[in-house]
Amino acid sequence: MNNENSVDPNRNVDEDDLYTFLNLSRDATPEQIQHAYRYFSRIYHPDKHVDPARKKEAEVLFQKIKHAYEILIDDVQRAIYDNYGLKSLEEMKLEDQWAVVQRTKTPQEIREEYERIVREQKQRELYIKTQPRGLVKVRVNATDLFDNYPYDVENDVEMYDNKILGRWGNIEVSGMSFYQYIETPLTTRNIMSLSGELSTTNGTGSGVLSLSIRRLLSNRGHIAFTVDVGNGPVYSLNGSKTFAKYYFCNYGVGLHLNPDGIEGNLNSSVGLKLDDHLTGLLVFNGERGLSSLSTILQYRTEKLSLSFGVQLGIVDTNLNLNYSRSFIDDSLWLRFSARFGTLGARLSYGAQKQVTDHSTIGATVTVGVPHGVSLSLKLTVAEQTYLLPIQMCEDIMPAPVFYSSILPVIGWIALKKFIVDPMLRSQAEKDKEKQCRLRKKQMEQKQKEAEAAVNLMRAQFERIRLEEESRRGLVIVEAKYGRIVSSGDNRTSDGLDQSEVIDVTVPIQCLVKDSKLILHEPSKSQLPGFYDPCVGEDKQLWVQYLFHNNTHEVTVKDSETLRIPKTCNYIPGKSCDLLTWNLGYPCN
């Protein structure tokens, strides 16, 4: 019934977990849901309590139990809750479209939240409409670091005395380029885009301004007309078309007007999808009297990309191979490429690392003939890209290859240690403080509900404990929940940070049935009698229990399933009889 892959990413993580509140797994059957409802109803039903204060507390908790049961027992409501959360379910019931108001927020917080959502919505709409993209490229010539000639040929004297300082002084910026692109929809089918590029190389500059109108013919194709101004007007027409499920093509025709006459160019490609991951391409390019025909095979999955191509051309005929693979939760990509042809050969290798949700950093080393050795650094922030290609040497030498390979690694380690990690820690601390402020009132209410639940469990706790003692079954000696710290070789109650832990002995004992206890994976802070004592921190559950009068201890993470008793939790040499324990003496 539950589809874990379809859970809404915007689901509110602070809302109640109905499964955990009833101590159920997410794939619980209707029979298990009914059993849990009957069990907790016996504890929290108002008619079970005589004291007016306890009766009032029981009414609140019983209504929560009843509300959870009514949602989970209904197939439609349960499906909506599983995929979109409790808040979305309630909004669907009430048909309330203003999703900002929450019971735990003050009017001022509601206004601030509403204004923030409006600002973010406007920014998203502007971004969707314009699709801005940019590129800043700075080319650096550092060949004098490894292959310098520090002499004046005419006078046969040294050009500088300090060779080391002289080498560094000869590093120069050989070129720069800036590119920016935006687009805006004119109608539902017509889109206008505007792009511009300014570049300079060795003191010579140029610029190009492009205006394009793209029309969507259908969901299977489009056609675009582009005018470039800067190096003589260029008029081009291009488009794409998908003919069937597995066939598609791209095409383009252009005319370049310059003082020497009119030049034309033609490019087209035809693709065939061979299976879900493999695609074949046939590409033709013809421009300024030069032409080439390429055959390419591309294999792509979520973690792997591989392509192999053969190009036949009037000037350049080559073979090329590209390989990339992801590691470490897809945040790190390693890349390798090779190209061999009539104009030379080159090998490239590099890596790209995702630093934050919207930024990546990468480095690529290229070694080739006649290319030499170069290092390219790349930083991408949102849709803005910064490139720093550095020409290390015009010939292939071991030193520039070594330094080009090792310097990015050292630079990344230093960057991560002194900039990225402190920045992420600072952001995490700010997020934690913000969560604590936002959740303070909510946590106070949760704490009161937990204390009320524990008071209502006392009678059930005594009954279950006496039953387990009589059968030498599962008796909870002590249970703590929160930030559990070590004390010696074991985690014990003496080693707990009391400011960030709570005693959950009573609610844990009340969940024991037939000398067994099972707590499921979601956060245990949602269980009756629990609350979160340290918001934003990693939490654990520590339990010391008796089984057959033998002492056992176990510690599990907040998200782990707990199943006891287990023989692996037994503590050799430490035993306890019930009389000693009931008198309050520690176990030996």
Secondary structure by P-SEA (a helix, b strand, c coil): cccccccccccccccccccccccccccccaaaaaaaaaaaaacccccccccaaaaaaaaaaaaaaaaaaaaaacaaaaaaaacccaaaaaaaaaccccccccccccaaaaaaaaaaaaaaaaaaaaaaaccccbbbbbbbbcccccccccccccccccccccaaaaaaaaccccbbbbbbbbbbbccccbbbbbbbbbbcccccccbbbbbbbbbccccccbbbbbbbcccccccccccccccccccccccccccccccccbbbbbbbbbbbbccccbbbbbbbbbcccccbbbbbbbbbcccbbbbbbccccccccbbbbbbbbbcccccbbbbbbbbbcccccccccccccccccccccbbbbbbbccccbbbbbbbbcccbbbbbbbbccccccaaaaaaaacaaaaaaaaaaaccaaaaaaaaaaaaaaaaaaaaaaaaaaaaaaaaaaaaaaaaaaaaaaaaaaaaccccccccccccccccccccccccccccccccaaaaaaaaccccbbbbccccccccccccccccccbbbbbbbbbcccbbbbbbbcccbbbbccccccccccccccaaaaaaccccc
